[in-house]
Amino acid sequence: MMLIEIRGDLDRYREIMTETQSVHEYSISGDNSGYCYCRVEMSPLIELLVERQRTEEFIVEFPIPITDDGGYQITMVGRAEAFANAPSTPPDGIEMELVSMSPYQSHPKHVFSELTERQHEVLKIAIQLGYYQNPRQTSLQQIADDIGITASTVGKHLRSIEKQVFSTYVQ
């Protein structure tokens, strides 16, 4: 069983789930983004990864994105020694390509992760100074003075932030 966050054409996603023989049942909620609960037979690759997680010292980062050519882009996290000891040949029917190795950096997947550094700064100061309290405790000019930009720029940043946040939740 899986719970998957999905974005895009959910009707197309429903078609894919209906047409895929390994999917036993599913339920999709949302309009342009949402969640899919499904019960599926694991593919040989996913079965291999789950089994290896039980016996090796690494974890697989989910969700696993599907590439444009239908492959999987799998991020595995662990110490270099764990990968050095892992079998180097994939099972029959599975092709693997090492794309890169690097120190792991978590990529938060939440509504605020798409904001620019400046937008984060403006939002943080606006919250600290009470801009979103009722009644409002500060003005755009006070936020601007604190950061060193114009009030109109602060307003522009806050509107962009609000659009991003609200469009994620309100469809």
C-alpha positions in Angstrom: 0.0 0.0 0.0 1.2 3.5 -0.8 0.2 7.1 -0.3 1.5 9.2 -3.1 1.4 13.0 -3.5 0.5 13.9 -7.1 0.4 17.1 -9.1 -0.8 17.8 -12.6 -3.6 16.2 -14.7 -5.3 13.9 -12.1 -7.7 12.5 -14.7 -4.7 11.3 -16.7 -3.3 9.8 -13.5 -6.6 8.0 -12.9 -6.4 6.6 -16.4 -2.8 5.3 -15.8 -3.9 3.7 -12.5 -6.9 2.1 -14.1 -4.8 0.7 -17.0 -1.9 -0.6 -14.9 -2.3 -4.3 -14.1 -0.2 -4.2 -11.0 -2.6 -1.7 -9.3 -5.3 -3.6 -7.4 -7.2 -0.6 -6.1 -6.8 3.2 -5.8 -8.4 6.3 -4.6 -7.4 9.8 -5.7 -8.4 13.1 -4.0 -7.9 16.6 -5.3 -8.2 18.6 -8.5 -4.8 19.9 -9.8 -2.9 18.3 -7.0 -3.7 15.8 -4.3 -3.1 12.3 -3.0 -3.4 8.8 -4.3 -3.9 5.9 -2.0 -3.2 2.7 -3.8 -2.6 -1.0 -3.3 -0.2 -2.4 -5.8 2.1 -5.3 -6.6 5.6 -4.2 -6.3 7.7 -4.0 -9.4 10.9 -6.1 -9.4 12.9 -2.9 -8.9 10.9 -1.6 -5.9 10.9 -5.1 -4.4 14.7 -5.2 -4.8 15.0 -1.8 -3.1 12.8 -2.7 -0.2 14.6 -5.9 0.4 18.0 -4.3 0.2 16.9 -1.6 2.7 16.3 -4.5 5.1 19.8 -6.0 4.7 22.0 -3.0 3.7 22.9 0.2 5.5 21.2 2.7 3.2 17.7 4.1 2.7 15.7 4.9 -0.4 14.3 8.4 -0.5 10.6 8.4 -1.4 8.9 9.5 -3.5 10.7 8.0 -6.4 10.2 10.4 -9.4 9.5 8.8 -12.8 11.6 10.2 -15.6 10.4 11.4 -19.0 11.6 8.1 -20.6 9.7 6.0 -18.1 12.6 5.1 -15.8 13.0 5.8 -12.1 15.3 8.4 -10.5 16.2 6.8 -7.3 18.0 8.6 -4.5 19.7 6.3 -2.0 21.2 7.7 1.2 24.0 6.1 3.2 27.7 6.0 3.9 30.0 5.3 1.0 31.0 1.9 2.6 27.4 0.7 2.4 27.4 1.2 -1.4 31.0 -0.2 -1.9 29.8 -3.5 -0.4 26.5 -3.6 -2.4 26.3 -5.9 -5.4 27.3 -4.1 -8.6 25.1 -6.1 -11.0 21.4 -5.5 -11.1 19.0 -8.3 -11.3 17.8 -9.5 -14.8 15.5 -7.1 -16.5 16.7 -4.1 -14.6 19.2 -1.6 -16.0 20.9 0.8 -13.6 23.0 3.9 -14.2 24.9 5.8 -11.5 24.2 9.5 -12.2 26.0 11.1 -9.4 27.4 10.7 -5.8 27.5 13.6 -3.4 26.9 14.5 0.2 23.3 14.3 1.0 21.2 17.4 1.4 17.6 17.2 2.3 15.2 19.0 -0.1 12.1 20.1 1.9 9.0 19.6 -0.2 6.6 22.0 1.3 4.8 25.1 0.2 7.6 27.4 1.4 10.4 25.6 -0.4 9.7 27.4 -3.6 10.2 30.9 -2.1 13.3 32.9 -2.9 15.8 33.7 -0.1 14.6 37.4 -0.2 10.9 36.2 0.1 11.9 34.1 3.1 13.6 37.1 4.7 10.6 39.4 4.1 8.1 36.8 5.4 10.2 36.1 8.5 10.5 39.8 9.3 6.8 40.4 8.6 5.8 37.7 11.0 8.3 38.8 13.7 7.0 42.4 13.5 3.3 41.3 13.7 2.2 42.0 10.1 -0.1 39.0 10.1 -1.6 39.6 13.6 -5.1 41.0 14.1 -4.9 43.9 14.5 -1.8 44.4 12.4 1.2 45.4 14.6 3.4 46.8 11.8 3.3 48.4 8.3 5.0 47.7 5.0 7.1 50.7 5.6 8.4 49.4 9.0 9.2 46.0 7.4 11.0 47.8 4.6 13.0 49.9 7.0 14.1 46.8 8.9 15.2 45.0 5.7 16.5 48.1 3.8 14.2 47.9 0.7 11.2 50.0 -0.3 7.7 49.5 1.0 6.4 48.8 -2.5 9.0 46.0 -2.8 7.9 44.5 0.5 4.3 44.6 -0.7 5.2 42.9 -4.0 7.1 40.1 -2.1 4.3 39.5 0.3 1.7 39.3 -2.5 3.9 36.8 -4.4 4.3 34.8 -1.2 0.6 34.8 -0.5 -0.2 33.8 -4.1 2.1 30.9 -3.9 0.9 29.7 -0.5 -2.8 30.1 -1.3 -2.7 28.6 -4.8 -1.2 25.5 -3.2 -4.2 25.0 -0.9 -7.1 26.7 -2.8 -7.9 25.3 -6.2 
